[in-house]
Amino acid sequence: MKNMMNQHRKKSDNLVNGIREHVRLAPRILETVKGKLSLGARILQQGGMKRIFKQLFRVTEGQKLLKASQCYLSTTAGPIAGLLFISTKRVAFCSETSIKFSSPNGESVRFHYKVSIALRKIKRVEQSENMERPCQKYMEIVTVDDFEFWFMGFLNYQKAFNCLQLAVSQSLQIDRPKSD
């Protein structure tokens, strides 16, 4: 009984730390809360994460969504809040809110920041943590052409990391030619 209580306590501590880390990365708390409420409403309106994934990214036949996680993508301009989708064919990220850019002719343009990486193009997936603050965990995806993508601020980091590792390893087994 005591062991089971310790397991539940550890899980709840991990969730609390994940929420704390997710909110800490946000530039402003009010903006974060508005974004989360807007995202929740969008998920409900569009019928769930699977439908959002299909609407945002071209989904091929037989491709299945394995996990969707709220997190941040690290960029040179700072972290961008969004959703990380892990499917049987790719890892994809889309920002929660649209980002404003200036077009070459000077007009303001708004669009969602998107990243899509085919699993077969992933060289490795690494996990790391801040040595001074171990609750700050990072996930690095390195592609075969040596591009690095850093994700952080997961509500449940370990589940997302394990799912991504499994998807990449299964992709390697499928794509690897069979020996005679």
N, C-alpha and C positions, 0 to 999 in steps of 0.2 A: 504493500500500500504506500509506504514511504517513498519507494522508488518511483512509483507512478506519479505521485505528487511532485517529486523533483523534476520529472520529465515535463509535466505540464507547466511548472514554474519556469523551466528553462525555455520552453516554447513561447510562453507569454513574454518573458524578458527579451527574447530575440525579436518578437513582433514590436514591442514597445521601442526597442533600439532602432529597428528599421523605420518606424514612423518618425521618430525623433530625427534620424539622419535624413530622411526624405524631406522633411519640412525645413531642416537646417540649411539645406542646399538652395532653397528658394531665395530670390532676391528680396522679396517682401511677403510677409505672412498673409496679408489681406489678398494680395494678388494670387498667392498659392491656393487659398481657400476658394476664391472665385473660380480659379482654373479647375480645381477638383470637382466643385459642384457642377460646372459646365460640362466637364468630361463625363460625370455620372449621368447627367441628363441626356447627353449625346448617346451614351451606351444604351440607356433605356429606350430612347426614341428609335434607334436604329436596330434594335433587336439583339444586342449582345456583342461580345468581342469578335466572334467568328464573322458576323456580318460586317463589322467595321473593317476587319482585316481584308475581307473580300472586296470591299468598296475602295479601300486605300491602295491596295497592291494587286497586280495582275496575278490571280491564283490559277495555277495549272491543274489539269485533271489529276486526281489522286493526291493532291497536296492537302494536308490536314494541319490545322492549327493545334499545336501541342500546349502552348502556354502564352499568356499575355501578362506582362508585368508593367506597373508604373515604375519609372526610373528617370534618370537624367543622362543625357549624352554630353560628354565633356567636349567643348569646342574652344577655340582660341578666344572667342568672345564671352566665354563663361558657360556654365551648365544650362542645357535646354531640357525642360520637363517634357515628358511624353510617354508613349507606350512602346514597349519592346515586345515584338511578336516573334515567337519561335515556332517554326512549322517544320514539316518533314522535308522541305526543300530549301528554306532560307531563314535568315534572321532579318527582321525588318524593324525599323524605328520610325515613328511619326510624332512630331511635336504636338503637344496638347493644344496649343494656340498657334495662330498664324503669326509669322514673323514679317516685319515691315522692312523692305529694301527699296532703294532708289534704282529705277531703271536707267539705262544709258541716256534716255531723253529727259531725265529729271523727274518723271512721274513716280509716285509711291506705288509700290506693288506689294501685296500681301500674299504669302503662301505658307503652307506647312512644310517644315523641314523634314525631309525623308531620307532614309538610308535603307538600302536593300542589298544584302549580301547572300549569294548562293552558298549553301553549306559546303559544296564541293570546292569553293574558292577560299575556304578558311584553312589557314595553315595550322593555327593553334588558338586555344582559349586558355587564358591564364587568370588566376585570381590573386589579388593582393589586398593588403590592408595597411592602413596608416599605423606606423609603429607606435606613435604616441597615443593614438585613439583607435584601438582595435575594432571598435564598432563601425568605423568607416571602412567599408569594403568596396573594392573596385573589381570590375570584370573587364579584361582586355581581350579584344578579338583582333588577331593579326591575320591579314589575308595573304594569299600566295604571292601577291605583288608588294608585300611588306607595308601596306597601309595599316594603321592602328586605329581602333575605335575603342574608346573607354566609356564604360557605363557605370553608374554609381547611384546611391540613394534608393536602392530597392526596398520595398516593404518586406519582402521575403527573399533575401539575397540567395541563400543556399538552395532553395527550390529552383529558382531561375537558373543558377549556375549548373546545377545537376541536370536539369532539362536540356540546357544548351550542350553540355558535354555529351550527353546521350544522343542527341540529334546529330551532332557532328560525327561521333564515332559510328553511328548507324549509317550515315551518309557515306562514309569512307568504305564501309563494308559493301554497300550496294554499288558504288561507283568503281570499286577495285575490280579489274578484270580477273576472271577465274583462271587459275593455272591448270594446264592439262595433266 
